[in-house]
Amino acid sequence: MKNLIVYFSKSGNNKFLADKLASALDAPIEVLYPKGFNMLFFLLNLNFGIKPIQNKLHDFDRIILVGPVMMGRFIPPLKAFVTKYKSEIKQLVFVTCCGSGDEVKMEKFGHGHVFNDLETLLGNKLEFSEALPVGLTLSPEQKSNSDAIMKVRLDEANFSGAIAQRFDNLVARLI
Ligand SMILES: Cc1cc2nc3c(=O)[nH]c(=O)nc-3n(C[C@H](O)[C@H](O)[C@H](O)COP(=O)(O)O)c2cc1C
């Protein structure tokens, strides 16, 4: 199966994850460049689209889209990619390194809403969605501390234990 990793990352966690996936699956990788993305536009929910991508999506059996969840939303660059290229996408898997854990995924800012939005957008082109919440890197005492969650930056040192296990399971599902 020919995979292409496509990602957007603001503070590096999803870049780290996308690089890991590209290496585990021996797949090419492409970064999304939003047109005029900044936090103000984002908070106002303004979407100016993305710059054209370099790869030809028709050449790939599966796109693995990687990016964060913010304000409980499918963020503009990711949504712009799916909307713009939907007709060229054969199958898509969405992977997010997000702040919300499994237990709060259907709460206001939970990643479950984004998974549902994607299903609505892509229908049966969506193979599945998977979350690797940053809280998986934290101790049980810190897991529900929102400051600690927002400060996590994935690196080789903290990518171990529960998050590494979830990553390995994901890779096994994708091979
Ligand atoms: C402004 C802002 C809003 C966020 N909102 C959410 C949210 O609603 N739900 C969530 O699960 N995580 C939320 N997060 C956490 C990010 O998804 C998490 O830190 C992610 O790993 C950042 O990815 P990046 O480093 O690739 O940009 C938010 C982070 C920021 C900076």
The ligand as a MOL file (V3000), in Angstrom:
LIG
                    3D

  0  0  0     0  0            999 V3000
M  V30 BEGIN CTAB
M  V30 COUNTS 31 33 0 0 0
M  V30 BEGIN ATOM
M  V30 1 C -4.7710 27.5960 20.9810 0
M  V30 2 C -4.8050 26.1130 21.2670 0
M  V30 3 C -6.0180 25.4780 21.3810 0
M  V30 4 C -6.0840 24.0980 21.6290 0
M  V30 5 N -7.3060 23.5160 21.6960 0
M  V30 6 C -7.3860 22.1600 21.8440 0
M  V30 7 C -8.6660 21.5050 21.8180 0
M  V30 8 O -9.7180 22.1190 21.6800 0
M  V30 9 N -8.6790 20.1620 21.9530 0
M  V30 10 C -7.5550 19.4230 22.0810 0
M  V30 11 O -7.6320 18.2080 22.1540 0
M  V30 12 N -6.3170 20.0110 22.1290 0
M  V30 13 C -6.2230 21.3530 22.0100 0
M  V30 14 N -4.9900 21.9760 22.0110 0
M  V30 15 C -3.7910 21.1750 22.2360 0
M  V30 16 C -3.0850 20.8100 20.9340 0
M  V30 17 O -3.9150 20.0180 20.1120 0
M  V30 18 C -1.8070 20.0300 21.2740 0
M  V30 19 O -0.9650 20.8310 22.0700 0
M  V30 20 C -1.0860 19.5750 20.0170 0
M  V30 21 O -0.1790 18.5520 20.3580 0
M  V30 22 C -0.3490 20.7090 19.3190 0
M  V30 23 O 0.1430 20.2130 18.1220 0
M  V30 24 P 1.3450 20.8680 17.3340 0
M  V30 25 O 2.5080 20.9490 18.3230 0
M  V30 26 O 1.6070 19.9460 16.2280 0
M  V30 27 O 0.9170 22.2270 16.8940 0
M  V30 28 C -4.9020 23.3400 21.7910 0
M  V30 29 C -3.6540 24.0050 21.6730 0
M  V30 30 C -3.6020 25.3600 21.4080 0
M  V30 31 C -2.2580 26.0330 21.2850 0
M  V30 END ATOM
M  V30 BEGIN BOND
M  V30 1 1 1 2
M  V30 2 1 2 3
M  V30 3 2 2 30
M  V30 4 2 3 4
M  V30 5 1 4 5
M  V30 6 1 4 28
M  V30 7 2 5 6
M  V30 8 1 6 7
M  V30 9 1 6 13
M  V30 10 2 7 8
M  V30 11 1 7 9
M  V30 12 1 9 10
M  V30 13 2 10 11
M  V30 14 1 10 12
M  V30 15 2 12 13
M  V30 16 1 13 14
M  V30 17 1 14 15
M  V30 18 1 14 28
M  V30 19 1 15 16
M  V30 20 1 16 17
M  V30 21 1 16 18
M  V30 22 1 18 19
M  V30 23 1 18 20
M  V30 24 1 20 21
M  V30 25 1 20 22
M  V30 26 1 22 23
M  V30 27 1 23 24
M  V30 28 2 24 25
M  V30 29 1 24 26
M  V30 30 1 24 27
M  V30 31 2 28 29
M  V30 32 1 29 30
M  V30 33 1 30 31
M  V30 END BOND
M  V30 END CTAB
M  END
